[in-house]
Amino acid sequence: MAVNSKYTNEQVESLIMQLLTVLENSHSKADLSLMALGNAATSVINNSVSASQRKHVAASFAKALESSIDVKMH
């Protein structure tokens, strides 16, 4: 998540918990969950971001996602 945000941590965490609860309650496997979340992200970008900014927003989102992934071996 971005260091500076116009949203509070509580707002973000609440939405994350709601999304994760839906996925957990549907007993979705990781691939289906990721497919659904990816399609939802695409829908948000296509329906809420101006056409001229979509590529930039998608690239920023992808970069933020990649940088937040824990790749350390446990």
Secondary structure, 3 states (H helix, E strand, C coil): CCCCCCCCHHHHHHHHHHHHHHHHHCCCCHHHHHHHHHHHHHHHHHHHCCHHHHHHHHHHHHHHHHHHCCCCCC
